[in-house]
């Protein structure tokens, strides 16, 4: 723990402080690019989209010595995966690569012999004797009149097929030259066409995704390294790059999806109703029993037995009703109810913890603003270093934030990890119990230290004497390092002990980052110009 | 937009008049009042259970024709894996995603005749018919198809 404490100090010294008070998380500014970690993601703003695309295009154009439109057609077909493209190029050769993508090498001798060339007739509108200057031949060799091409392009673009407009000839797989398309359609439509081509870079690309902010901030995020990370866009939104929902580590995407669905729909309410109520046999309204004997009387006047739900006469008691045997056996219904009740209990427990921490998180947002305000005001009044450089306070608040969030999601993780929904057959009950205890130990440690951290941060440090403030700083830094370490251990435990042995392999968890979710750096168009 | 499709349909109309003798299996007729509505009478191909039958097709031509395919359906009841038994809808790739503007109504008819001779049992619109073929019961299929051809596609005797 000692060396971590040190590294913490180092960062503080290097830090340039530039805080603003609005909602923007200005924590860790300048820390994203540290020596040991290169940035793994970039923000591509709306304006830089063209340049970002161009960068990839140029690479392909240079390596395969093709024109820009050909490079784009190739990349759209191979989903902007340049490495895959080059692999296929090496394996299968240029011809195969091209023909799959719908590019044909122009072969003049193949074309000159066809009837169309001599006759200048268009097979679409069936006009004969057209002047040759209104005919356009695509690279595949098929030639039709400009009017028909234009209509074809208009229909295809309006149908949203801009990215792959094929030649009009039957069974011809060739993609039309984008320059011809631009030349023949109206400027407005050409613009629309252009937009589709540019957006393909994001929409067909596994490594680039739109920021899921609403309203949309216009940015796209590019992952440089293919991990299951979470990112923060320039607009401040933090999200999971894999599933594009809010960041949810240490939950896997699947767990998070199940959880949000579970919380959103009313299945639990329905569950409660089945467990705690009976339908009146006459008016079928659900009745809940609050006290008294098992002879129920509904508002509608009907009497029934609470245990079996069947209608009875008013004189029903356990001993006198003739042939009323519902107490004698347990049928499936009863066991089903017991299970539903247990499931509900379990869900309620985890949901309550999850919710409590999420709510704290919201409250601590206020605390954070408050602390930052105090810190700045204070630094103007006092001259000692501990007051002027208040980074230790803000670091503490940010640590609180990050770990509180992890804590709240850890309950969702536990709900699925030790529940029956996902891993029922993956471990024995005994194993499950051991693992559960292990995890809960860590969770408890985290919980208690997060609360301590929260408590220390509430101290009125702006009113403190020098010595007291130094003491608080020491406490904060230690606690912060401790919490950081516990988080780290928790993630290691998840990776090695809990999910590691499980073969069911689609639970990728965004790795723990001590400094919080990575802020994507802005993609800079100039860099690509100089490199290309 | 409509002007170009109209012009093209008019060309096809003239072509049809000229080709009538050339292809006796297809008789394409344009609606008197609406050039976007056509009907066709096609002869069931020989050596199939449809032989001897005459099947009526209805064409609805979209305004973007020939950039978009015409909608075609059987008006005559037919027992065929790729034709919907109730609506007469046809499942044929060139009428959907493999359409090319170079096709004409005449060539669509030819493609449909070819489909009658070579049913695709693996993508059936008429499951009963598809299942017969897939299970190898060619005789069963043939007699069913034959029966419906007799019932619906041949002139009634007497």
Interface residues (C-beta under 8 A of the other chain):
Chain A: X123 X124 X125 X126 X147 X148 X151 X152 X155 X156 X168 X169 X170 X171 X172
Chain B: X1 X4 X7 X8 X11 X12 X15 X64 X66 X67 X68 X98 X100 X101 X102 X103
